[in-house]
């Protein structure tokens, strides 16, 4: 079972993340609003730089908050 996602909102739609739409990125659980987007990102994260930028920003904020 995956951990809670680092994001509450989908980077593509802005809708709430759904439990059936989780994946991992850089060792962290991230989420999308539907399984299609999650699978699309998992298959080729490099094809989605805006998704990666969103998650990287959240990870940086987390790192700064825990220093």
N, CA, C and O atoms as a Tripos MOL2 file, in Angstrom:
@<TRIPOS>MOLECULE
protein
  268   267    67     0     0
PROTEIN
NO_CHARGES

@<TRIPOS>ATOM
      1 N           0.8370   -1.1850    0.0000 N.3       1 UNK1
      2 CA          0.0000    0.0000    0.0000 C.3       1 UNK1
      3 C           0.8830    1.2510    0.0000 C.2       1 UNK1
      4 O           1.8790    1.3180    0.7210 O.2       1 UNK1
      5 N           0.5110    2.2260   -0.8070 N.am      2 UNK2
      6 CA          1.2840    3.4490   -0.8960 C.3       2 UNK2
      7 C           0.9580    4.3760    0.2710 C.2       2 UNK2
      8 O          -0.1170    4.3090    0.8680 O.2       2 UNK2
      9 N           1.9200    5.2420    0.5740 N.am      3 UNK3
     10 CA          1.7250    6.2590    1.6000 C.3       3 UNK3
     11 C           0.7880    7.3420    1.0730 C.2       3 UNK3
     12 O           0.3560    7.3090   -0.0800 O.2       3 UNK3
     13 N           0.4910    8.2880    1.9360 N.am      4 UNK4
     14 CA         -0.3040    9.4410    1.5230 C.3       4 UNK4
     15 C           0.4830   10.2380    0.4830 C.2       4 UNK4
     16 O           1.7020   10.3680    0.6000 O.2       4 UNK4
     17 N          -0.1950   10.7680   -0.5240 N.am      5 UNK5
     18 CA          0.5160   11.5540   -1.5310 C.3       5 UNK5
     19 C           1.0100   12.8870   -0.9660 C.2       5 UNK5
     20 O           0.4420   13.4160   -0.0110 O.2       5 UNK5
     21 N           2.0660   13.4170   -1.5650 N.am      6 UNK6
     22 CA          2.6010   14.7050   -1.1260 C.3       6 UNK6
     23 C           1.7140   15.8550   -1.5910 C.2       6 UNK6
     24 O           1.8240   16.9660   -1.0730 O.2       6 UNK6
     25 N           0.8490   15.6040   -2.5480 N.am      7 UNK7
     26 CA         -0.0270   16.6480   -3.0780 C.3       7 UNK7
     27 C          -1.4900   16.3220   -2.8060 C.2       7 UNK7
     28 O          -1.8830   15.1560   -2.7740 O.2       7 UNK7
     29 N          -2.2860   17.3640   -2.6130 N.am      8 UNK8
     30 CA         -3.7220   17.2050   -2.4130 C.3       8 UNK8
     31 C          -4.4750   17.3960   -3.7160 C.2       8 UNK8
     32 O          -5.5920   16.9040   -3.8790 O.2       8 UNK8
     33 N          -3.8490   18.1200   -4.6530 N.am      9 UNK9
     34 CA         -4.5170   18.4740   -5.8980 C.3       9 UNK9
     35 C          -3.7430   17.9430   -7.0980 C.2       9 UNK9
     36 O          -2.5130   17.8930   -7.0880 O.2       9 UNK9
     37 N          -4.4690   17.5540   -8.1150 N.am     10 UNK10
     38 CA         -3.8940   17.0430   -9.3510 C.3      10 UNK10
     39 C          -3.1370   18.1710  -10.0640 C.2      10 UNK10
     40 O          -3.6600   19.2780  -10.1900 O.2      10 UNK10
     41 N          -1.9180   17.9040  -10.5280 N.am     11 UNK11
     42 CA         -1.1670   18.9430  -11.2330 C.3      11 UNK11
     43 C          -1.7640   19.3050  -12.5920 C.2      11 UNK11
     44 O          -1.4360   20.3520  -13.1510 O.2      11 UNK11
     45 N          -2.6170   18.4700  -13.1160 N.am     12 UNK12
     46 CA         -3.1920   18.7180  -14.4400 C.3      12 UNK12
     47 C          -4.5460   19.4200  -14.3750 C.2      12 UNK12
     48 O          -4.8100   20.3270  -15.1640 O.2      12 UNK12
     49 N          -5.3930   19.0160  -13.4540 N.am     13 UNK13
     50 CA         -6.7570   19.5450  -13.4230 C.3      13 UNK13
     51 C          -7.0370   20.4730  -12.2510 C.2      13 UNK13
     52 O          -7.9550   21.2920  -12.3070 O.2      13 UNK13
     53 N          -6.2470   20.3460  -11.1900 N.am     14 UNK14
     54 CA         -6.5160   21.1050   -9.9810 C.3      14 UNK14
     55 C          -7.5630   20.4650   -9.0890 C.2      14 UNK14
     56 O          -7.8810   20.9910   -8.0220 O.2      14 UNK14
     57 N          -8.1060   19.3170   -9.5240 N.am     15 UNK15
     58 CA         -9.0940   18.5880   -8.7210 C.3      15 UNK15
     59 C          -8.3750   17.8060   -7.6250 C.2      15 UNK15
     60 O          -7.1580   17.6230   -7.6660 O.2      15 UNK15
     61 N          -9.1590   17.3460   -6.6400 N.am     16 UNK16
     62 CA         -8.5810   16.5450   -5.5640 C.3      16 UNK16
     63 C          -7.9950   15.2420   -6.1010 C.2      16 UNK16
     64 O          -8.5360   14.6380   -7.0280 O.2      16 UNK16
     65 N          -6.8850   14.8220   -5.5070 N.am     17 UNK17
     66 CA         -6.2390   13.5490   -5.8250 C.3      17 UNK17
     67 C          -7.1550   12.4120   -5.3860 C.2      17 UNK17
     68 O          -7.8030   12.4970   -4.3430 O.2      17 UNK17
     69 N          -7.2090   11.3510   -6.1830 N.am     18 UNK18
     70 CA         -8.0230   10.1740   -5.8750 C.3      18 UNK18
     71 C          -7.1260    9.0070   -5.4530 C.2      18 UNK18
     72 O          -6.0150    8.8560   -5.9620 O.2      18 UNK18
     73 N          -7.6050    8.1990   -4.5390 N.am     19 UNK19
     74 CA         -6.8300    7.0800   -4.0020 C.3      19 UNK19
     75 C          -6.4520    6.0580   -5.0700 C.2      19 UNK19
     76 O          -5.4450    5.3660   -4.9220 O.2      19 UNK19
     77 N          -7.2320    5.9490   -6.1350 N.am     20 UNK20
     78 CA         -6.9250    4.9770   -7.1870 C.3      20 UNK20
     79 C          -5.9950    5.5610   -8.2660 C.2      20 UNK20
     80 O          -5.8020    4.9560   -9.3210 O.2      20 UNK20
     81 N          -5.4280    6.7300   -7.9900 N.am     21 UNK21
     82 CA         -4.6210    7.4200   -8.9960 C.3      21 UNK21
     83 C          -3.2640    7.8330   -8.4580 C.2      21 UNK21
     84 O          -2.7440    8.8900   -8.8160 O.2      21 UNK21
     85 N          -2.6860    6.9990   -7.5940 N.am     22 UNK22
     86 CA         -1.3940    7.2910   -6.9860 C.3      22 UNK22
     87 C          -0.2670    6.5830   -7.7320 C.2      22 UNK22
     88 O          -0.4610    5.5240   -8.3290 O.2      22 UNK22
     89 N           0.9140    7.1950   -7.6800 N.am     23 UNK23
     90 CA          2.1220    6.6010   -8.2430 C.3      23 UNK23
     91 C           3.3060    7.1400   -7.4400 C.2      23 UNK23
     92 O           3.1070    7.8660   -6.4670 O.2      23 UNK23
     93 N           4.5090    6.8020   -7.8250 N.am     24 UNK24
     94 CA          5.6720    7.3150   -7.1230 C.3      24 UNK24
     95 C           6.5080    8.1930   -8.0450 C.2      24 UNK24
     96 O           6.5700    7.9810   -9.2560 O.2      24 UNK24
     97 N           7.1480    9.1840   -7.4350 N.am     25 UNK25
     98 CA          8.0550   10.0930   -8.1300 C.3      25 UNK25
     99 C           9.1660   10.4410   -7.1660 C.2      25 UNK25
    100 O           8.9160   10.9440   -6.0710 O.2      25 UNK25
    101 N          10.3990   10.1700   -7.5770 N.am     26 UNK26
    102 CA         11.5860   10.4350   -6.7450 C.3      26 UNK26
    103 C          11.4290    9.8540   -5.3320 C.2      26 UNK26
    104 O          11.8450   10.4670   -4.3490 O.2      26 UNK26
    105 N          10.8320    8.6820   -5.2500 N.am     27 UNK27
    106 CA         10.6920    7.9920   -3.9740 C.3      27 UNK27
    107 C           9.5340    8.4610   -3.1100 C.2      27 UNK27
    108 O           9.4080    8.0320   -1.9630 O.2      27 UNK27
    109 N           8.6880    9.3310   -3.6380 N.am     28 UNK28
    110 CA          7.5500    9.8540   -2.8910 C.3      28 UNK28
    111 C           6.2510    9.4940   -3.6100 C.2      28 UNK28
    112 O           6.2150    9.3640   -4.8330 O.2      28 UNK28
    113 N           5.1990    9.3370   -2.8320 N.am     29 UNK29
    114 CA          3.8860    9.0750   -3.4040 C.3      29 UNK29
    115 C           3.2890   10.3920   -3.8920 C.2      29 UNK29
    116 O           3.2380   11.3800   -3.1600 O.2      29 UNK29
    117 N           2.8410   10.3810   -5.1370 N.am     30 UNK30
    118 CA          2.1750   11.5410   -5.7390 C.3      30 UNK30
    119 C           0.8580   11.0800   -6.3280 C.2      30 UNK30
    120 O           0.6680    9.8930   -6.5930 O.2      30 UNK30
    121 N          -0.0470   12.0190   -6.5310 N.am     31 UNK31
    122 CA         -1.3630   11.6220   -7.0120 C.3      31 UNK31
    123 C          -1.9110   12.5040   -8.1170 C.2      31 UNK31
    124 O          -1.4720   13.6310   -8.3430 O.2      31 UNK31
    125 N          -2.8920   11.9310   -8.7910 N.am     32 UNK32
    126 CA         -3.6230   12.5940   -9.8620 C.3      32 UNK32
    127 C          -5.1050   12.4230   -9.5950 C.2      32 UNK32
    128 O          -5.4980   11.7060   -8.6750 O.2      32 UNK32
    129 N          -5.9310   13.0850  -10.4020 N.am     33 UNK33
    130 CA         -7.3760   13.0130  -10.1660 C.3      33 UNK33
    131 C          -8.0300   11.8040  -10.8330 C.2      33 UNK33
    132 O          -9.1970   11.5080  -10.5740 O.2      33 UNK33
    133 N          -7.2800   11.0990  -11.6960 N.am     34 UNK34
    134 CA         -7.8410    9.9000  -12.3250 C.3      34 UNK34
    135 C          -6.7230    8.9350  -12.7170 C.2      34 UNK34
    136 O          -5.5850    9.3610  -12.9120 O.2      34 UNK34
    137 N          -7.0270    7.6550  -12.8340 N.am     35 UNK35
    138 CA         -6.0070    6.6510  -13.1370 C.3      35 UNK35
    139 C          -5.3200    6.8650  -14.4880 C.2      35 UNK35
    140 O          -4.1390    6.5460  -14.6250 O.2      35 UNK35
    141 N          -6.0210    7.3910  -15.4770 N.am     36 UNK36
    142 CA         -5.4100    7.5930  -16.7910 C.3      36 UNK36
    143 C          -4.1950    8.5260  -16.6880 C.2      36 UNK36
    144 O          -3.1310    8.2150  -17.2240 O.2      36 UNK36
    145 N          -4.3460    9.6450  -16.0140 N.am     37 UNK37
    146 CA         -3.2390   10.5970  -15.8890 C.3      37 UNK37
    147 C          -2.0910    9.9970  -15.0770 C.2      37 UNK37
    148 O          -0.9210   10.2050  -15.3980 O.2      37 UNK37
    149 N          -2.4280    9.2640  -14.0420 N.am     38 UNK38
    150 CA         -1.4060    8.6180  -13.2250 C.3      38 UNK38
    151 C          -0.5960    7.6270  -14.0550 C.2      38 UNK38
    152 O           0.6340    7.6160  -13.9950 O.2      38 UNK38
    153 N          -1.2870    6.8010  -14.8240 N.am     39 UNK39
    154 CA         -0.6070    5.8090  -15.6610 C.3      39 UNK39
    155 C           0.2120    6.4810  -16.7600 C.2      39 UNK39
    156 O           1.3140    6.0350  -17.0810 O.2      39 UNK39
    157 N          -0.3230    7.5430  -17.3260 N.am     40 UNK40
    158 CA          0.3710    8.3030  -18.3570 C.3      40 UNK40
    159 C           1.6790    8.8760  -17.8080 C.2      40 UNK40
    160 O           2.7200    8.7830  -18.4580 O.2      40 UNK40
    161 N           1.6240    9.4630  -16.6190 N.am     41 UNK41
    162 CA          2.8220   10.0220  -15.9890 C.3      41 UNK41
    163 C           3.8190    8.9200  -15.6420 C.2      41 UNK41
    164 O           5.0150    9.0680  -15.8920 O.2      41 UNK41
    165 N           3.3460    7.8330  -15.0770 N.am     42 UNK42
    166 CA          4.2230    6.7200  -14.6870 C.3      42 UNK42
    167 C           4.9480    6.1370  -15.8870 C.2      42 UNK42
    168 O           6.1210    5.7770  -15.7890 O.2      42 UNK42
    169 N           4.2640    6.0400  -17.0110 N.am     43 UNK43
    170 CA          4.8640    5.4590  -18.2160 C.3      43 UNK43
    171 C           6.0000    6.3050  -18.7630 C.2      43 UNK43
    172 O           6.9640    5.7660  -19.3060 O.2      43 UNK43
    173 N           5.9020    7.6350  -18.6280 N.am     44 UNK44
    174 CA          6.9510    8.4940  -19.1770 C.3      44 UNK44
    175 C           6.9430    9.8600  -18.4860 C.2      44 UNK44
    176 O           6.4130   10.8260  -19.0340 O.2      44 UNK44
    177 N           7.5280    9.9450  -17.2810 N.am     45 UNK45
    178 CA          7.5340   11.2170  -16.5630 C.3      45 UNK45
    179 C           8.2690   12.3280  -17.3150 C.2      45 UNK45
    180 O           7.9290   13.5010  -17.1580 O.2      45 UNK45
    181 N           9.2580   11.9850  -18.1170 N.am     46 UNK46
    182 CA         10.0070   12.9970  -18.8590 C.3      46 UNK46
    183 C           9.1490   13.7110  -19.9090 C.2      46 UNK46
    184 O           9.4840   14.8150  -20.3380 O.2      46 UNK46
    185 N           8.0660   13.0930  -20.3140 N.am     47 UNK47
    186 CA          7.1710   13.7010  -21.2950 C.3      47 UNK47
    187 C           6.2280   14.7230  -20.6490 C.2      47 UNK47
    188 O           5.4380   15.3660  -21.3400 O.2      47 UNK47
    189 N           6.3130   14.8670  -19.3400 N.am     48 UNK48
    190 CA          5.3860   15.7470  -18.6090 C.3      48 UNK48
    191 C           6.1650   16.6930  -17.6850 C.2      48 UNK48
    192 O           6.0880   16.5640  -16.4630 O.2      48 UNK48
    193 N           6.9080   17.6340  -18.2600 N.am     49 UNK49
    194 CA          7.7340   18.5220  -17.4310 C.3      49 UNK49
    195 C           6.9270   19.3850  -16.4660 C.2      49 UNK49
    196 O           7.4250   19.7150  -15.3900 O.2      49 UNK49
    197 N           5.7130   19.7570  -16.8100 N.am     50 UNK50
    198 CA          4.9320   20.5830  -15.8810 C.3      50 UNK50
    199 C           4.5060   19.7750  -14.6500 C.2      50 UNK50
    200 O           4.4580   20.3150  -13.5450 O.2      50 UNK50
    201 N           4.1990   18.4960  -14.8320 N.am     51 UNK51
    202 CA          3.8780   17.6350  -13.6800 C.3      51 UNK51
    203 C           5.1050   17.5000  -12.7840 C.2      51 UNK51
    204 O           5.0090   17.6290  -11.5640 O.2      51 UNK51
    205 N           6.2560   17.2400  -13.3960 N.am     52 UNK52
    206 CA          7.4870   17.0950  -12.6180 C.3      52 UNK52
    207 C           7.8250   18.3820  -11.8750 C.2      52 UNK52
    208 O           8.2380   18.3350  -10.7160 O.2      52 UNK52
    209 N           7.6550   19.5270  -12.5250 N.am     53 UNK53
    210 CA          7.9430   20.8140  -11.8860 C.3      53 UNK53
    211 C           7.0380   21.0250  -10.6670 C.2      53 UNK53
    212 O           7.4890   21.5140   -9.6310 O.2      53 UNK53
    213 N           5.7730   20.6560  -10.7940 N.am     54 UNK54
    214 CA          4.8260   20.7690   -9.6830 C.3      54 UNK54
    215 C           5.2800   19.9110   -8.5010 C.2      54 UNK54
    216 O           5.3280   20.3800   -7.3640 O.2      54 UNK54
    217 N           5.6110   18.6540   -8.7840 N.am     55 UNK55
    218 CA          6.0500   17.7650   -7.7070 C.3      55 UNK55
    219 C           7.3960   18.2000   -7.1330 C.2      55 UNK55
    220 O           7.6000   18.1210   -5.9210 O.2      55 UNK55
    221 N           8.3140   18.6570   -7.9800 N.am     56 UNK56
    222 CA          9.6190   19.1270   -7.4930 C.3      56 UNK56
    223 C           9.4560   20.3220   -6.5570 C.2      56 UNK56
    224 O          10.1670   20.4280   -5.5580 O.2      56 UNK56
    225 N           8.5250   21.2190   -6.8740 N.am     57 UNK57
    226 CA          8.2650   22.3680   -6.0130 C.3      57 UNK57
    227 C           7.7500   21.9180   -4.6530 C.2      57 UNK57
    228 O           8.2020   22.4140   -3.6210 O.2      57 UNK57
    229 N           6.8190   20.9940   -4.6480 N.am     58 UNK58
    230 CA          6.2980   20.4800   -3.3780 C.3      58 UNK58
    231 C           7.3880   19.7930   -2.5660 C.2      58 UNK58
    232 O           7.4480   19.9530   -1.3470 O.2      58 UNK58
    233 N           8.2460   19.0330   -3.2310 N.am     59 UNK59
    234 CA          9.3320   18.3540   -2.5340 C.3      59 UNK59
    235 C          10.3260   19.3650   -1.9540 C.2      59 UNK59
    236 O          10.8150   19.1760   -0.8400 O.2      59 UNK59
    237 N          10.6240   20.4120   -2.6790 N.am     60 UNK60
    238 CA         11.5410   21.4500   -2.1890 C.3      60 UNK60
    239 C          10.9350   22.1540   -0.9750 C.2      60 UNK60
    240 O          11.6350   22.3990    0.0070 O.2      60 UNK60
    241 N           9.6520   22.4790   -1.0310 N.am     61 UNK61
    242 CA          8.9830   23.0990    0.1160 C.3      61 UNK61
    243 C           9.0420   22.1920    1.3370 C.2      61 UNK61
    244 O           9.2610   22.6600    2.4550 O.2      61 UNK61
    245 N           8.8480   20.9050    1.1230 N.am     62 UNK62
    246 CA          8.9060   19.9440    2.2250 C.3      62 UNK62
    247 C          10.3160   19.9060    2.8220 C.2      62 UNK62
    248 O          10.4850   19.9200    4.0410 O.2      62 UNK62
    249 N          11.3230   19.8580    1.9440 N.am     63 UNK63
    250 CA         12.7000   19.8200    2.4100 C.3      63 UNK63
    251 C          13.0420   21.0670    3.2080 C.2      63 UNK63
    252 O          13.6880   20.9620    4.2510 O.2      63 UNK63
    253 N          12.6280   22.2480    2.7500 N.am     64 UNK64
    254 CA         12.8980   23.4850    3.4560 C.3      64 UNK64
    255 C          12.1840   23.5360    4.8060 C.2      64 UNK64
    256 O          12.7180   24.0740    5.7760 O.2      64 UNK64
    257 N          10.9970   22.9840    4.8600 N.am     65 UNK65
    258 CA         10.2150   23.0070    6.0970 C.3      65 UNK65
    259 C          10.7740   22.0730    7.1490 C.2      65 UNK65
    260 O          10.5300   22.2670    8.3400 O.2      65 UNK65
    261 N          11.5220   21.0610    6.7310 N.am     66 UNK66
    262 CA         12.0380   20.0880    7.6930 C.3      66 UNK66
    263 C          13.5150   20.2990    8.0190 C.2      66 UNK66
    264 O          14.1190   19.4860    8.7190 O.2      66 UNK66
    265 N          14.0880   21.3730    7.5190 N.am     67 UNK67
    266 CA         15.5130   21.6640    7.8340 C.3      67 UNK67
    267 C          15.6670   22.1870    9.2320 C.2      67 UNK67
    268 O          16.7830   22.4810    9.6620 O.2      67 UNK67
@<TRIPOS>BOND
     1     1     2 1
     2     2     3 1
     3     3     4 2
     4     3     5 am
     5     5     6 1
     6     6     7 1
     7     7     8 2
     8     7     9 am
     9     9    10 1
    10    10    11 1
    11    11    12 2
    12    11    13 am
    13    13    14 1
    14    14    15 1
    15    15    16 2
    16    15    17 am
    17    17    18 1
    18    18    19 1
    19    19    20 2
    20    19    21 am
    21    21    22 1
    22    22    23 1
    23    23    24 2
    24    23    25 am
    25    25    26 1
    26    26    27 1
    27    27    28 2
    28    27    29 am
    29    29    30 1
    30    30    31 1
    31    31    32 2
    32    31    33 am
    33    33    34 1
    34    34    35 1
    35    35    36 2
    36    35    37 am
    37    37    38 1
    38    38    39 1
    39    39    40 2
    40    39    41 am
    41    41    42 1
    42    42    43 1
    43    43    44 2
    44    43    45 am
    45    45    46 1
    46    46    47 1
    47    47    48 2
    48    47    49 am
    49    49    50 1
    50    50    51 1
    51    51    52 2
    52    51    53 am
    53    53    54 1
    54    54    55 1
    55    55    56 2
    56    55    57 am
    57    57    58 1
    58    58    59 1
    59    59    60 2
    60    59    61 am
    61    61    62 1
    62    62    63 1
    63    63    64 2
    64    63    65 am
    65    65    66 1
    66    66    67 1
    67    67    68 2
    68    67    69 am
    69    69    70 1
    70    70    71 1
    71    71    72 2
    72    71    73 am
    73    73    74 1
    74    74    75 1
    75    75    76 2
    76    75    77 am
    77    77    78 1
    78    78    79 1
    79    79    80 2
    80    79    81 am
    81    81    82 1
    82    82    83 1
    83    83    84 2
    84    83    85 am
    85    85    86 1
    86    86    87 1
    87    87    88 2
    88    87    89 am
    89    89    90 1
    90    90    91 1
    91    91    92 2
    92    91    93 am
    93    93    94 1
    94    94    95 1
    95    95    96 2
    96    95    97 am
    97    97    98 1
    98    98    99 1
    99    99   100 2
   100    99   101 am
   101   101   102 1
   102   102   103 1
   103   103   104 2
   104   103   105 am
   105   105   106 1
   106   106   107 1
   107   107   108 2
   108   107   109 am
   109   109   110 1
   110   110   111 1
   111   111   112 2
   112   111   113 am
   113   113   114 1
   114   114   115 1
   115   115   116 2
   116   115   117 am
   117   117   118 1
   118   118   119 1
   119   119   120 2
   120   119   121 am
   121   121   122 1
   122   122   123 1
   123   123   124 2
   124   123   125 am
   125   125   126 1
   126   126   127 1
   127   127   128 2
   128   127   129 am
   129   129   130 1
   130   130   131 1
   131   131   132 2
   132   131   133 am
   133   133   134 1
   134   134   135 1
   135   135   136 2
   136   135   137 am
   137   137   138 1
   138   138   139 1
   139   139   140 2
   140   139   141 am
   141   141   142 1
   142   142   143 1
   143   143   144 2
   144   143   145 am
   145   145   146 1
   146   146   147 1
   147   147   148 2
   148   147   149 am
   149   149   150 1
   150   150   151 1
   151   151   152 2
   152   151   153 am
   153   153   154 1
   154   154   155 1
   155   155   156 2
   156   155   157 am
   157   157   158 1
   158   158   159 1
   159   159   160 2
   160   159   161 am
   161   161   162 1
   162   162   163 1
   163   163   164 2
   164   163   165 am
   165   165   166 1
   166   166   167 1
   167   167   168 2
   168   167   169 am
   169   169   170 1
   170   170   171 1
   171   171   172 2
   172   171   173 am
   173   173   174 1
   174   174   175 1
   175   175   176 2
   176   175   177 am
   177   177   178 1
   178   178   179 1
   179   179   180 2
   180   179   181 am
   181   181   182 1
   182   182   183 1
   183   183   184 2
   184   183   185 am
   185   185   186 1
   186   186   187 1
   187   187   188 2
   188   187   189 am
   189   189   190 1
   190   190   191 1
   191   191   192 2
   192   191   193 am
   193   193   194 1
   194   194   195 1
   195   195   196 2
   196   195   197 am
   197   197   198 1
   198   198   199 1
   199   199   200 2
   200   199   201 am
   201   201   202 1
   202   202   203 1
   203   203   204 2
   204   203   205 am
   205   205   206 1
   206   206   207 1
   207   207   208 2
   208   207   209 am
   209   209   210 1
   210   210   211 1
   211   211   212 2
   212   211   213 am
   213   213   214 1
   214   214   215 1
   215   215   216 2
   216   215   217 am
   217   217   218 1
   218   218   219 1
   219   219   220 2
   220   219   221 am
   221   221   222 1
   222   222   223 1
   223   223   224 2
   224   223   225 am
   225   225   226 1
   226   226   227 1
   227   227   228 2
   228   227   229 am
   229   229   230 1
   230   230   231 1
   231   231   232 2
   232   231   233 am
   233   233   234 1
   234   234   235 1
   235   235   236 2
   236   235   237 am
   237   237   238 1
   238   238   239 1
   239   239   240 2
   240   239   241 am
   241   241   242 1
   242   242   243 1
   243   243   244 2
   244   243   245 am
   245   245   246 1
   246   246   247 1
   247   247   248 2
   248   247   249 am
   249   249   250 1
   250   250   251 1
   251   251   252 2
   252   251   253 am
   253   253   254 1
   254   254   255 1
   255   255   256 2
   256   255   257 am
   257   257   258 1
   258   258   259 1
   259   259   260 2
   260   259   261 am
   261   261   262 1
   262   262   263 1
   263   263   264 2
   264   263   265 am
   265   265   266 1
   266   266   267 1
   267   267   268 2
@<TRIPOS>SUBSTRUCTURE
     1 UNK1         2 RESIDUE 1 A UNK
     2 UNK2         6 RESIDUE 1 A UNK
     3 UNK3        10 RESIDUE 1 A UNK
     4 UNK4        14 RESIDUE 1 A UNK
     5 UNK5        18 RESIDUE 1 A UNK
     6 UNK6        22 RESIDUE 1 A UNK
     7 UNK7        26 RESIDUE 1 A UNK
     8 UNK8        30 RESIDUE 1 A UNK
     9 UNK9        34 RESIDUE 1 A UNK
    10 UNK10       38 RESIDUE 1 A UNK
    11 UNK11       42 RESIDUE 1 A UNK
    12 UNK12       46 RESIDUE 1 A UNK
    13 UNK13       50 RESIDUE 1 A UNK
    14 UNK14       54 RESIDUE 1 A UNK
    15 UNK15       58 RESIDUE 1 A UNK
    16 UNK16       62 RESIDUE 1 A UNK
    17 UNK17       66 RESIDUE 1 A UNK
    18 UNK18       70 RESIDUE 1 A UNK
    19 UNK19       74 RESIDUE 1 A UNK
    20 UNK20       78 RESIDUE 1 A UNK
    21 UNK21       82 RESIDUE 1 A UNK
    22 UNK22       86 RESIDUE 1 A UNK
    23 UNK23       90 RESIDUE 1 A UNK
    24 UNK24       94 RESIDUE 1 A UNK
    25 UNK25       98 RESIDUE 1 A UNK
    26 UNK26      102 RESIDUE 1 A UNK
    27 UNK27      106 RESIDUE 1 A UNK
    28 UNK28      110 RESIDUE 1 A UNK
    29 UNK29      114 RESIDUE 1 A UNK
    30 UNK30      118 RESIDUE 1 A UNK
    31 UNK31      122 RESIDUE 1 A UNK
    32 UNK32      126 RESIDUE 1 A UNK
    33 UNK33      130 RESIDUE 1 A UNK
    34 UNK34      134 RESIDUE 1 A UNK
    35 UNK35      138 RESIDUE 1 A UNK
    36 UNK36      142 RESIDUE 1 A UNK
    37 UNK37      146 RESIDUE 1 A UNK
    38 UNK38      150 RESIDUE 1 A UNK
    39 UNK39      154 RESIDUE 1 A UNK
    40 UNK40      158 RESIDUE 1 A UNK
    41 UNK41      162 RESIDUE 1 A UNK
    42 UNK42      166 RESIDUE 1 A UNK
    43 UNK43      170 RESIDUE 1 A UNK
    44 UNK44      174 RESIDUE 1 A UNK
    45 UNK45      178 RESIDUE 1 A UNK
    46 UNK46      182 RESIDUE 1 A UNK
    47 UNK47      186 RESIDUE 1 A UNK
    48 UNK48      190 RESIDUE 1 A UNK
    49 UNK49      194 RESIDUE 1 A UNK
    50 UNK50      198 RESIDUE 1 A UNK
    51 UNK51      202 RESIDUE 1 A UNK
    52 UNK52      206 RESIDUE 1 A UNK
    53 UNK53      210 RESIDUE 1 A UNK
    54 UNK54      214 RESIDUE 1 A UNK
    55 UNK55      218 RESIDUE 1 A UNK
    56 UNK56      222 RESIDUE 1 A UNK
    57 UNK57      226 RESIDUE 1 A UNK
    58 UNK58      230 RESIDUE 1 A UNK
    59 UNK59      234 RESIDUE 1 A UNK
    60 UNK60      238 RESIDUE 1 A UNK
    61 UNK61      242 RESIDUE 1 A UNK
    62 UNK62      246 RESIDUE 1 A UNK
    63 UNK63      250 RESIDUE 1 A UNK
    64 UNK64      254 RESIDUE 1 A UNK
    65 UNK65      258 RESIDUE 1 A UNK
    66 UNK66      262 RESIDUE 1 A UNK
    67 UNK67      266 RESIDUE 1 A UNK
